Amino acid sequence: MSKNKVLQPNFKASFLLPKYWLTWLSVFILYSISWFPYKWQLFLGRLLGRLFLKIGGSRKEVASRNLQLCFPDKTDQQHQQMLKKNFENTGIALFETGMGWWWPDWRIKRKVKVKGLEHLEQAKHDGKKIFLLGMHYLTVELNCRGMGCNNPMVVFYRPHNNELMEYFQFRGRGRSNKYMLDKRDVKGLIDALADGETCVYLPDQDYGRKRSLFVPFFAVKETATTTGTLIFARQPDVLSFMIIPTRNDDNSGYTIEITPALDNFPTDNDKNDLIRVNQALEKAIMQKPEQYMWLHRRFKTRPNKDDPSLYK
């Protein structure tokens, strides 16, 4: 599939209408801050995250509940410490979005280091297709660029509801990579794999009851887990790898780790395969749990429709 087959959002005259003025202001501020010194942005991001935490709202409640569900053995004080660090990283992630969308390649390459590229090179040498399994680390916007600078990818994504923001988001996320596909375009990703493109898929969110099985994720024994992973992993000659994007503790930049291919994956047992995927995700998330996107309602779909919500 060539890039021109992907429906790219084009600039519209309607973007100049008053209803988009606040979006323009937001983009201008984010763009301007993206050129601040890197450590200034980290500092400002932590401050912003603490402000988000004080304001509270539904996202704070969701993140807090997720931490309680996933780590029931931790104390309330430990949950609060994790929540605080997570919101600080959420604030930083906002500015990392600006870096990821507008930084030039040379600056991205200076900050992002990729470990494990030899696994992909060997797979290509052996005539295999490359399927990367990622997770919603908060650093994903910037690290998507970092990975693209080393090995351009085809990426699944969810279009933004705001058309002007989608215009910037598509172009920002697409820099240094091949092209992006709507998350519902299953055939598009299958075609990309067949074409030998490196494809990335994030199976760690709740995509609903359809095409999901309920398997453990952290301490939640029945978590809706997409079977979409297996659709792609079962394509001919495909090898599946984990890709783990984190920010370094010393604020020096970012490390993307590519693990060796999952051995004997997938099998003919969907449930066991998805248990393996979730276990691999848990291991990856625990490298830097404060940098994971706990703000998503990961456990909103219950095994039975009449089961009570875990978020009430």
N, C-alpha and C positions, 0 to 999 in steps of 0.2 A: 504493500500500500504506500503510495507516495503522499507526501505531506499535503499536496494541494487537494486531496480527497477529503481532508478534515475540514469541517465547517468552522472557519476562523471568524470571530466577531470583527466586523469592520467599524470604522469610525462613522458615526451618524451625526447629521446636523442637529438632531434632537438632543444630543448630549450637551448642547449649549443652553438648553432651556433652564429656567430657574429651579426646577425640581432636582436638577443634578448639581447645583452650585455647592451644596454642602459636601457632596462627594468629591468635587474638584478641590475644595479646600482641604479635605482630609488627605487626598492623594498628594497635594502640594506639600503639606506638612510632613507626611511620611517620606516623600522623596527628599525633601530638604534635610531631614534628620539622618537619612541613610548616608549622607556625606560627612557626618560628624565623625570624629575619631572613634574607633571601634569600642574602646573601653568606656568612653562617655555613653555610648548607646547601651552597653550592658548596665551601667549605673542607672541611667534614666529608666531602663526597662524594669529593673528591680523596684524602683520607686513607684512606677506606674502599677506594677503588679500588687504592691502593698496597698495602693489606693483601691484597686479592684476588689481586694479582699475585704477592705473596710466597708466599701459600698455594699458588698454582698450580692444578693439576688439569687436567681434560680441556678446559675452556673456554679456558684459557691456551694449551694446545697447539693447539687449533683456530684461535684467533685468530692465533697466530704462524705457523701453516702457511698460512693465507689470505693474510697479508701477503707471505710468501715467494712464493706462487704468483702473486699479482697484481702484485707489484713485483720481478721477478727482477733488475732492474738496480740495485737498491739494495743497499748493503752490509749485513752482519749488524748492525753498529752502528746503522745507520739503521732497520733493522727493529725493533731493540730500543727505540729511541727512540719509534717509532710505537706499539709495543705498550704502552709505559709510558703515553703520553698517552691511548691508547684505554682502558686500564683505569681511569685517573683519570676519564675521561668516563663509563665504565660505573658507577662509584661515584656520580657526580653523578646519573646517570639514575635510580637507585633513589629518590633524594629528589625528583627531578622527577616521578616517578610520584605521590608524595604530593601535590605541588603541583597536578598535573593532576586528581587525583581530588577534592580537597577545597577548593582555593582558590575564593573567590567570583569571579563574573564580573568585578567591577570590578578585582580584583587581577590577574587574567589579562590583561585589556585594557591595564593599565598596563605590563605586561612584554612583551607580544607585539605586534609590528607586522607587518601583512600588506602586501606589495607585489604589485601586479598584479591587484587585484580588478577593475580596469576591463576586463580581458580576459573575465572571467566575466560582467560586466554587459552587455558588448557581445554576447556569445553568447546570453544570455537575451533581449536585445532583438531579436536576429535569429531567435528561435524555435528555438535549438539546445539540445541536451541536453549536460550537462557531465559529463565523465569525467576524474577527476584521477588521474594516475599518481604515486605516491609511492615512498619507499624507507625502509628501516629505519634511519633516523637514531636515535641514542639519545635524542634529545629528543622523540620522537614522542608520548609520553603527554601532555606539557604542551602541545605545539604542536597536538595534535588539539583540545584545548579552545580554544586561541587561534584556530584557524581556525573552529571552530564559533561562536564569539562574533561573527564577522564574516559567516560564510556557513555555516549549519548543514548538515551532511552526513549521508549514509548511509555506514556504514563496514563493511567486511568485517573479521572478527576470529576468532581461535581461542579458544574457551572454555577457561577454566582447569580443570585436572584436580581441584583442590581446590574443592569446592562452595561453601564459605564464602568463599574468595578470589574465586571467580567472582561471587558475590553482590556483593562490593565492586567488583570489576573492571568488571562490566557497568554498574553505576550511575555509577562514576567516569568511565569512558570515554564514557558516554552523555550526560553533562552538557553542555549548550550545543549538542548535536547532535540530529539527528532520531531515528535508531535504528540499531542494529547488527544485522548478519546473520552467521550462521555462515559461515565461509569456503567451505563446501561448497554453500551455497545460491545457486547460479548463477542460477536462475530468479528468486529474490528480488531480486537486484541488477539483472537485466534489467527486471523490473517497476518497480523504483525509478527507473531511467533513463527508462522510458516515462512515468512519473508526473511527470517533470520535476525529480526530486530531484538534487542534486549528489552524485555518488558517487565514492568514493576506493578505489583498488585498489593493492596493493603487489606488483609483479611481480618483485622482486629476490631472492627466495629459491628454494631448490631444492624444488619440489613433487612431485618424482618423475618417473619416465619417462612416465607416462600424460599425454597432451596436452602434451607438451614437444618442442621441437626443440633440437638442439645447435648453438649459435652462440657466437662469441667473447664473453667478458666479461673485461675487462682482459687479462692475458697468457694466460689459459686459453682455448685455441682452441675447445674443444668443451665448452660449459657448458649443462647442462639448463636451458632457458628456457621458462617456461609460455606456452602459446598462449591461455590464458584472457584475456590482455590483448586479443587480437584479437576474441574472442567479444563482449566488451562494446563495444569501439571500433567494431565494425561494425553496431551497432544503429542504427536510422534517426535521422538528424539529430544524431548524436553528434559532438562535438568533444573531442579529447583534449589535456589540458594536463599539464605537469609541475608538481609542487608540492614545494618544497625547504625543509624546516624546519631551521634551525640556531640554535645559541646564539652570541651576539655575543662577539667576542674580548675586549671590554672589560668583560664580565660585567654589562652594563647590561640584558640581557634577551634576546629572541629575535626573529629575522626569518624570516618565511615568504614565500618568493618563488614567485609563480605565473607561469610563463613563457607566452608566446603559444602558441596552439594549434599542435600539430604539423601542418606543412603536408603536404597530400596523404597523409594517414594515416587508416586503413590502405589498402594497395593490394591487388592480387590475389596478391602474392608474400609468403607468410608468413615465409619465412626472412629476406628483406631487411627486412621490417617489424620482426622481433624483433632483428635486428642494430641497427636504428635505436633501438629502445627501450633496448637495453643500452648503446649509445653515449651516449644521453641520460642514463642512470643514472650511467655513469662520470663524465661531465662534472659532474653534480650532486654526486656523492660526493666528487670531488676539491676541491670548495669547502672542505670541512672533513673530510678523511679520518679524523682522530682521533675524530670524533663519529659515525662509522658503526659499525653493529653487525657487527663482524668475528667475533664469537663463534659465528655460525651456520655449520654445515657446508654452505657454499654449493655445494661441488663434490663432494658425496657420490655423486650419480648419474653413472655413467660411460656413455659412448656404447655400450659393449657390456657385458653383465652379467658377463662373465669378466675384464674389465679390472681391473687392480690398483687398490686404493683410493689416492687421493691423500693420505690422512690416516694412512698407515702408513709 
